[in-house]
Amino acid sequence: MKTELVTTLKRQATKILADLHITKEPVLITEHGQPSAYLVDYHDYELMQNRMCILEGIARGERAVFEGRVVDEAEAEEKMSKWLK
């Protein structure tokens, strides 16, 4: 992963963004020697957000199973019948 100082980002934003779009490699921005932010490609960020939503849904489903909040197939069909028509 590439690392850039915030001052370098200020001075060379266009070049850093061009490199980012070509390489698709996130850029770690540092301030005073400490990590401050990641600069990522827009499309990669959107993809990560979509994947995160899917993973959160899976985690909610797993919690429901572990907590016993489940129904059998017949009950699920009955509850979903108004949407399945």
Buried (B, 14 or more C-beta within 10 A) or exposed (E): EEEBBEEBBEEEEEEBBEBBEEEEEBBEBBEEEEEEEEBBBEEEEEEEEEEEEEEEEEEEEEEEEEEEEEEEEEEEEEEEEEEEE
